[in-house]
């Protein structure tokens, strides 16, 4: 089992999408968590909506701070930001350069979700 940590700034959008889609696709073969360098107060509403379309409820997600303990837990770190993500040295590191969904139309968040879903499948393929 590989532990994957998805990071972004607010842990309210991109990293939440990635963590939740990874959990569904991994189906218990691997584990995932997410965190942010500057956690927001709650999940991005568009992200809540587009994940709910897939039967995933993140309405109660509480963004968490990126800590040394989370980094120690992780075998792989995935930066889900578009260039402003925290860097986590010493771990296998993927950078996805995803746009921030905060305040964007739900159609754009839906397209982002589908892009993240494809990236999650690629990551899982590399983990075996």
DOLO-349464 format. One record per residue: x, y, z of N, C-alpha, C, CB in turn; residue number from 1; residue in one letter. Coordinates in pm, 1 decimal, m for minus. Each point is the difference from the previous one (the first is absolute). Glycine has a CB too. Example, Ala and Ser with C-alpha at 12.3 -4.5 7.8 and 13.67 -1.06 7.14 Angstrom:
! DOLO-349464
NODE,1319.0,m569.0,780.0,m89.0,119.0,0.0,90.0,120.0,0.0,m189.2,m117.3,124.6,1,a
NODE,154.2,222.3,m196.6,82.0,119.0,6.0,m77.0,109.0,73.0,118.4,m62.8,m214.5,2,s
This chain:
! DOLO-349464
NODE,84.4,m118.8,0.0,m84.4,118.8,0.0,88.0,123.9,0.0,m183.5,m123.4,121.8,1,x
NODE,148.0,218.3,m207.0,70.5,127.0,m9.5,m87.4,109.1,59.9,124.3,m76.3,m207.1,2,x
NODE,m63.5,161.7,288.6,m69.1,115.1,57.8,28.7,121.8,m86.2,15.4,m97.3,233.9,3,x
NODE,m120.8,159.5,m285.9,14.2,114.6,m89.1,m58.2,123.1,67.8,m11.4,m149.2,m204.2,4,x
NODE,90.2,255.2,207.4,m41.7,126.8,58.2,m18.2,101.2,m112.4,121.5,m50.3,217.4,5,x
NODE,m243.7,102.5,m230.1,m30.6,102.6,m99.5,5.8,135.8,69.8,m146.7,m160.0,m136.5,6,x
NODE,226.0,251.3,82.4,16.1,130.8,63.0,m38.0,111.6,m96.4,182.3,m92.7,144.9,7,x
NODE,m235.5,198.6,m86.3,m22.3,124.5,m72.2,5.7,111.2,104.4,m143.9,m111.9,m183.3,8,x
NODE,94.1,226.1,151.2,9.7,111.0,93.8,m110.8,m6.9,104.9,104.5,140.1,m179.6,9,x
NODE,m230.9,m143.6,135.9,m111.5,9.4,93.5,m58.4,m131.1,47.2,m47.5,208.5,m108.2,10,x
NODE,84.7,m320.9,44.6,m59.1,m131.0,29.7,m152.8,8.1,m0.6,202.8,m60.3,137.1,11,x
NODE,m252.7,131.5,m238.4,m145.0,17.7,m11.0,m52.6,m33.9,m139.4,15.2,176.6,174.4,12,x
NODE,74.6,m195.5,m270.5,m43.2,m24.8,m136.5,77.0,m110.5,m68.0,m65.1,234.5,m11.6,13,x
NODE,177.2,m199.6,m47.4,77.6,m94.3,m81.1,44.8,m123.0,77.3,75.7,192.0,m134.3,14,x
NODE,m19.2,m172.1,251.3,49.1,m115.1,76.5,m114.7,m86.4,50.5,200.1,133.4,67.3,15,x
NODE,m314.9,m71.6,m41.5,m117.6,m75.6,43.3,m51.6,m86.8,m114.9,m59.8,182.6,164.8,16,x
NODE,49.6,m122.9,m284.0,m38.8,m77.7,m118.1,91.5,m119.9,m16.0,m87.6,207.3,m110.9,17,x
NODE,218.3,m181.9,114.4,97.7,m106.3,m23.0,m8.2,m108.6,106.8,148.7,166.6,m110.7,18,x
NODE,m153.6,m126.4,236.5,m6.2,m98.1,109.0,m123.1,m88.8,m13.6,122.0,159.7,150.0,19,x
NODE,m236.3,m99.1,m170.7,m124.0,m77.1,m3.8,m7.9,m91.3,m122.3,m111.2,185.3,123.9,20,x
NODE,150.8,m134.7,m239.3,m2.0,m84.0,m119.9,102.0,m112.6,10.9,m74.2,197.0,m136.1,21,x
NODE,188.7,m168.6,196.6,101.5,m102.9,22.0,m55.3,m109.8,90.5,183.0,171.5,m28.9,22,x
NODE,m248.1,m133.7,138.1,m55.9,m98.8,93.2,m98.0,m93.4,m70.8,27.8,164.0,187.9,23,x
NODE,m114.4,m106.7,m271.1,m97.7,m81.4,m72.1,70.6,m94.2,m96.6,m170.6,183.5,20.7,24,x
NODE,261.9,m130.5,m100.0,68.6,m81.1,m101.0,93.1,m103.8,62.6,m13.9,193.6,m156.3,25,x
NODE,78.4,m159.2,267.2,93.5,m92.8,64.5,m72.9,m115.5,68.0,158.9,189.6,34.3,26,x
NODE,m281.8,m167.3,6.1,m83.8,m104.6,59.8,72.9,m79.4,108.4,m121.7,m15.5,m216.3,27,x
NODE,193.0,87.8,303.6,66.6,m64.3,111.7,140.3,m51.9,m26.9,m222.2,m58.5,72.5,28,x
NODE,266.4,62.0,m197.3,135.9,m47.0,m32.8,106.7,98.0,47.3,m92.9,m119.9,m198.5,29,x
NODE,57.8,247.7,204.0,89.7,106.7,44.3,m82.1,96.3,85.7,149.1,m21.8,m208.2,30,x
NODE,m79.7,108.3,282.5,m69.7,96.4,84.7,34.9,141.1,m44.2,1.2,m161.9,193.1,31,x
NODE,m88.1,257.5,m159.0,21.8,139.1,m38.5,m45.3,93.5,110.2,m28.1,m61.1,m240.3,32,x
NODE,97.2,173.5,247.1,m37.3,111.5,86.4,27.6,126.8,m78.4,51.0,m128.9,215.3,33,x
NODE,m99.1,240.9,m163.8,27.6,127.7,m64.7,23.0,106.0,106.2,m138.7,m65.1,m200.3,34,x
NODE,210.4,171.0,159.4,31.4,109.1,91.9,38.6,123.2,m80.3,75.4,m163.3,177.7,35,x
NODE,m72.0,276.8,m109.0,36.9,124.7,m65.4,94.4,82.4,83.7,m216.8,m2.2,m115.3,36,x
NODE,292.3,87.1,47.6,93.5,87.0,71.5,m73.0,112.0,73.4,175.0,m52.8,m170.5,37,x
NODE,m290.6,95.6,118.9,m82.3,103.2,62.8,m146.1,m44.1,m7.7,166.9,183.6,m61.4,38,x
NODE,m209.6,m275.8,148.6,m134.0,m57.9,m10.2,m111.8,104.1,m0.5,89.7,m199.6,114.1,39,x
NODE,m186.6,176.5,m201.5,m119.0,84.1,m7.8,m95.3,m36.9,113.4,25.2,21.7,m251.4,40,x
NODE,m138.9,44.2,254.0,m96.6,m27.0,107.0,m92.1,m117.9,m31.1,8.6,241.2,56.8,41,x
NODE,m14.1,m282.3,m183.3,m85.9,m111.9,m37.3,21.5,m36.3,m145.3,m168.8,69.8,170.5,42,x
NODE,99.4,m172.4,m216.9,18.8,m42.9,m138.4,m61.2,99.5,m99.2,0.0,m237.9,78.5,43,x
NODE,57.5,243.2,m195.9,m49.8,86.0,m107.3,m135.2,m54.0,m45.0,236.2,60.6,m75.1,44,x
NODE,m340.2,22.9,70.5,m134.7,m48.1,m32.7,m10.1,m73.7,m133.5,m84.3,189.1,132.0,45,x
NODE,155.0,m143.8,m233.5,m4.0,m69.1,m128.5,57.4,m139.8,9.3,17.6,218.9,m113.8,46,x
NODE,84.6,m237.6,194.9,59.8,m131.5,19.8,m98.9,m91.2,72.3,231.1,102.4,7.5,47,x
NODE,m298.7,m49.5,92.1,m102.4,m77.9,69.4,m105.6,m46.7,m99.8,40.4,129.9,213.4,48,x
NODE,m82.9,m40.5,m300.9,m105.5,m32.1,m96.7,44.5,m105.7,m100.6,m87.6,231.5,26.8,49,x
NODE,207.3,m216.2,m85.4,40.2,m94.7,m105.0,38.0,m136.3,56.1,78.6,192.5,m135.1,50,x
NODE,m33.1,m198.1,258.9,25.1,m130.8,60.7,m131.5,m66.5,38.9,222.9,80.4,84.5,51,x
NODE,m320.4,m0.8,m40.9,m131.7,m55.4,33.4,m63.5,m65.3,m123.3,m29.4,176.0,179.3,52,x
NODE,58.6,m123.2,m297.0,m51.5,m60.5,m123.3,49.5,m143.5,m17.4,m8.5,227.6,m103.8,53,x
NODE,121.6,m258.8,167.6,56.4,m135.5,m5.4,m32.4,m80.2,126.2,184.1,87.0,m145.5,54,x
NODE,m266.7,m30.6,231.3,m36.9,m69.9,123.1,101.9,14.7,111.7,m122.0,m159.5,m140.5,55,x
NODE,209.5,259.3,130.9,103.2,23.3,101.6,m37.0,125.0,79.0,179.0,m109.8,m144.3,56,x
NODE,m199.1,95.3,274.0,m40.6,112.0,84.4,121.3,58.4,71.8,m228.2,m102.9,30.3,57,x
NODE,265.5,224.3,m67.0,110.0,69.3,68.7,m49.9,127.1,68.4,162.6,m92.6,m167.9,58,x
NODE,m293.2,102.4,186.0,m56.2,121.4,58.9,53.3,25.9,141.0,m205.0,m35.3,m137.7,59,x
NODE,245.2,m69.0,207.7,53.3,15.1,134.8,151.8,6.3,7.4,m199.4,m118.1,76.7,60,x
NODE,265.4,128.8,m194.0,146.4,3.3,m0.7,51.5,120.6,78.0,1.8,m117.1,m222.7,61,x
NODE,94.2,92.0,309.8,65.0,106.1,75.6,143.9,9.0,m50.8,m149.3,m36.3,206.8,62,x
NODE,184.1,145.9,m276.8,136.3,14.4,m50.3,101.4,m9.3,113.9,m85.6,142.7,m188.1,63,x
NODE,195.3,m213.0,159.3,102.0,m15.8,103.3,134.2,55.9,m46.5,m119.5,m203.5,84.6,64,x
NODE,198.3,238.7,12.8,132.0,58.4,m22.2,100.0,m109.0,m35.4,m53.0,186.8,159.9,65,x
NODE,138.3,m158.1,m255.2,110.1,m88.6,m35.1,98.6,m1.7,116.4,m29.0,47.2,m248.9,66,x
NODE,53.5,m166.2,303.8,87.7,m14.5,116.3,112.0,m99.2,m30.8,m192.5,53.0,154.6,67,x
NODE,294.6,m50.7,m70.9,109.3,m96.7,m13.0,m52.2,m142.7,17.1,162.8,171.9,86.7,68,x
NODE,m261.6,m190.5,m0.1,m55.8,m133.4,22.6,m65.6,m54.3,m127.1,m36.6,57.9,241.9,69,x
NODE,m35.5,27.0,m313.9,m61.8,m44.0,m125.7,106.7,m32.8,m104.3,m202.2,141.1,50.2,70,x
NODE,305.0,m60.6,m56.4,109.1,m26.0,m94.4,69.1,m130.9,34.9,32.9,247.2,m34.6,71,x
NODE,m9.1,m271.0,163.2,62.0,m126.1,42.4,m87.6,m119.6,m37.2,113.3,120.8,188.8,72,x
NODE,m245.0,m106.0,m178.0,m94.6,m107.3,m32.9,5.7,m35.3,m148.1,m148.2,76.1,186.5,73,x
NODE,170.7,22.9,m270.9,m10.2,m17.0,m145.1,119.2,m73.5,m59.7,m133.2,207.9,m6.6,74,x
NODE,101.5,m293.8,m91.0,102.5,m61.1,m83.5,19.8,81.1,m127.5,m57.0,m226.2,93.6,75,x
NODE,m50.0,291.0,m137.5,m1.3,80.4,m122.1,m76.0,128.9,30.2,10.4,m207.2,m150.5,76,x
NODE,38.2,319.1,97.3,m68.1,128.1,15.1,m38.9,49.2,m138.8,129.1,55.4,213.0,77,x
NODE,m254.4,m10.6,m225.1,m48.0,55.5,m126.2,m40.8,144.4,24.2,m78.3,m227.8,m81.8,78,x
NODE,145.3,319.7,12.4,m34.5,141.3,6.0,m110.9,25.8,m101.4,235.7,64.8,73.4,79,x
NODE,m349.5,m20.0,m25.1,m115.9,18.1,m86.4,m19.8,145.5,m41.7,m104.0,m195.8,111.2,80,x
NODE,201.9,279.9,m88.0,m12.9,143.4,m30.2,50.8,34.7,m138.9,24.5,47.3,241.9,81,x
NODE,m40.4,80.0,m274.9,45.3,49.0,m129.2,128.6,81.4,12.0,m237.2,2.5,m76.5,82,x
NODE,325.3,m43.8,163.4,128.6,66.8,11.8,29.0,58.1,137.3,m21.0,49.4,m237.1,83,x
NODE,m78.4,m35.6,321.9,20.0,60.3,131.1,m6.6,m102.7,112.2,m96.3,210.7,m88.7,84,x
NODE,108.1,m337.5,55.3,m11.0,m107.0,99.4,120.2,m5.1,93.1,m136.4,m128.6,m162.2,85,x
NODE,113.5,78.0,283.1,114.2,m24.0,87.2,86.8,m111.9,m56.5,m133.6,77.1,199.0,86,x
NODE,262.6,m63.9,m182.8,93.9,m102.3,m45.5,33.7,m87.7,119.0,95.7,151.0,m181.3,87,x
NODE,m95.5,m281.6,157.7,28.5,m96.0,105.8,121.6,m81.4,m42.9,m245.4,m11.2,71.6,88,x
NODE,364.1,49.4,m26.1,120.7,m71.6,m41.5,10.9,m137.6,64.4,111.8,219.3,m30.7,89,x
NODE,m38.2,m307.5,m34.1,30.6,m129.6,56.8,m102.9,m108.1,m26.8,119.8,122.1,170.6,90,x
NODE,m219.5,m93.6,m249.5,m103.7,m97.5,m33.9,m17.8,m1.1,m151.1,m117.1,34.0,223.2,91,x
NODE,76.8,m147.5,m280.0,m40.0,2.8,m140.9,m110.7,105.3,m14.9,61.7,m248.1,m34.3,92,x
NODE,m47.0,334.7,m64.3,m83.1,120.6,m9.9,m54.9,13.9,m140.8,135.5,112.1,179.4,93,x
NODE,m267.0,m104.8,m190.4,m67.0,24.6,m127.4,m57.2,141.0,4.9,m55.4,m247.7,m33.1,94,x
NODE,63.0,319.2,m77.3,m57.2,134.1,m7.7,m101.3,3.9,m113.6,212.2,103.5,92.9,95,x
NODE,m338.5,m75.0,m58.6,m107.2,m7.5,m98.5,m39.2,135.2,m58.7,m80.7,m198.4,120.8,96,x
NODE,120.0,309.4,m65.0,m27.3,134.5,m54.3,m147.9,19.8,m34.4,233.0,4.5,m90.5,97,x
NODE,m320.0,m23.0,187.6,m143.8,13.5,m20.1,m47.3,141.5,33.6,m28.1,m244.0,51.7,98,x
NODE,m66.6,296.9,m127.4,m53.2,133.6,30.8,m85.8,m2.1,126.0,3.4,55.6,m244.1,99,x
NODE,m6.1,55.4,312.9,m78.7,12.9,122.4,m148.5,8.0,m35.5,192.5,117.2,116.8,100,x
NODE,m275.1,m206.4,m61.0,m142.3,3.1,m32.5,m81.1,101.6,79.7,23.5,m236.2,m58.4,101,x
NODE,39.5,304.2,152.8,m74.8,87.9,88.9,m74.6,107.3,m79.9,168.9,m41.9,182.0,102,x
NODE,m301.0,42.3,m167.5,m82.9,102.5,m61.6,m22.0,m14.7,m149.6,81.6,145.2,175.2,103,x
NODE,m38.6,m255.4,m234.7,m19.0,m17.8,m143.6,m134.5,m68.2,m27.0,250.6,m14.6,m33.5,104,x
NODE,m303.9,29.1,m86.6,m127.5,m64.2,m32.5,9.3,m151.9,14.7,m52.4,188.4,m157.5,105,x
NODE,m57.8,m249.4,196.9,m1.7,m143.7,26.1,41.0,m80.5,m123.8,m180.0,37.4,170.4,106,x
NODE,151.5,13.8,m290.0,40.7,m71.8,m121.6,152.9,m13.0,m5.2,m205.5,86.3,m121.9,107,x
NODE,274.9,18.8,163.5,146.6,m3.4,1.9,50.9,m93.8,108.7,6.1,234.9,m87.4,108,x
NODE,m74.7,m236.1,201.5,39.8,m90.2,108.9,m24.3,m145.0,m42.5,m54.2,177.8,173.7,109,x
NODE,m52.0,m200.7,m246.9,m29.9,m134.8,m50.4,111.5,m45.5,m95.4,m250.3,43.0,22.8,110,x
NODE,295.7,44.9,m110.0,110.4,m33.3,m91.4,128.1,m26.6,78.9,m105.3,141.0,m181.3,111,x
NODE,129.9,m62.1,284.8,116.6,m21.8,86.1,m10.1,m136.1,67.7,22.1,248.4,38.4,112,x
NODE,m140.8,m280.8,12.3,m20.7,m131.0,63.4,36.4,m112.9,m95.9,m182.8,97.6,142.3,113,x
NODE,138.6,m86.6,m265.0,27.5,m104.5,m98.4,149.1,m8.5,m31.2,m228.3,34.3,m97.2,114,x
NODE,296.7,80.6,93.7,144.8,2.2,m21.5,71.7,m66.0,117.9,m21.4,211.5,m137.2,115,x
NODE,m19.2,m177.1,258.3,59.9,m59.6,119.7,m25.2,m150.7,1.4,m31.8,216.3,127.2,116,x
NODE,m86.5,m257.4,m166.5,m33.2,m142.5,m3.7,96.8,m75.2,m91.8,m242.5,54.7,44.4,117,x
NODE,271.3,2.4,m160.8,95.1,m62.2,m93.5,140.0,m5.4,60.8,m136.7,82.8,m194.4,118,x
NODE,177.6,23.3,261.9,132.3,3.1,62.7,9.5,m102.2,113.9,21.1,243.6,m60.8,119,x
NODE,m129.1,m258.8,135.9,m3.9,m98.6,108.0,17.6,m140.2,m57.3,m150.6,150.2,136.2,120,x
NODE,82.8,m179.6,m243.8,13.5,m131.8,m62.6,142.8,m23.7,m48.1,m240.8,10.0,m69.3,121,x
NODE,303.0,93.2,13.3,139.9,m11.8,m43.5,91.5,m25.9,120.2,m46.9,154.3,m195.0,122,x
NODE,26.1,m79.8,303.2,80.3,m19.8,120.7,m16.9,m142.1,52.7,m22.2,244.2,55.8,123,x
NODE,m101.5,m290.5,m49.0,m23.9,m136.0,48.1,67.3,m102.6,m89.3,m216.9,74.4,97.2,124,x
NODE,217.5,m52.6,m226.1,68.2,m91.1,m91.5,149.6,m6.7,28.9,m172.7,49.9,m173.3,125,x
NODE,230.1,62.9,214.0,143.9,1.7,30.2,30.3,m65.3,134.1,22.2,208.7,m134.4,126,x
NODE,m121.3,m210.7,223.7,21.2,m61.8,131.8,m17.8,m150.2,m4.2,m77.5,209.6,106.4,127,x
NODE,6.5,m259.4,m206.7,m22.7,m144.4,m14.1,m111.2,m51.3,86.6,235.6,m23.6,m54.8,128,x
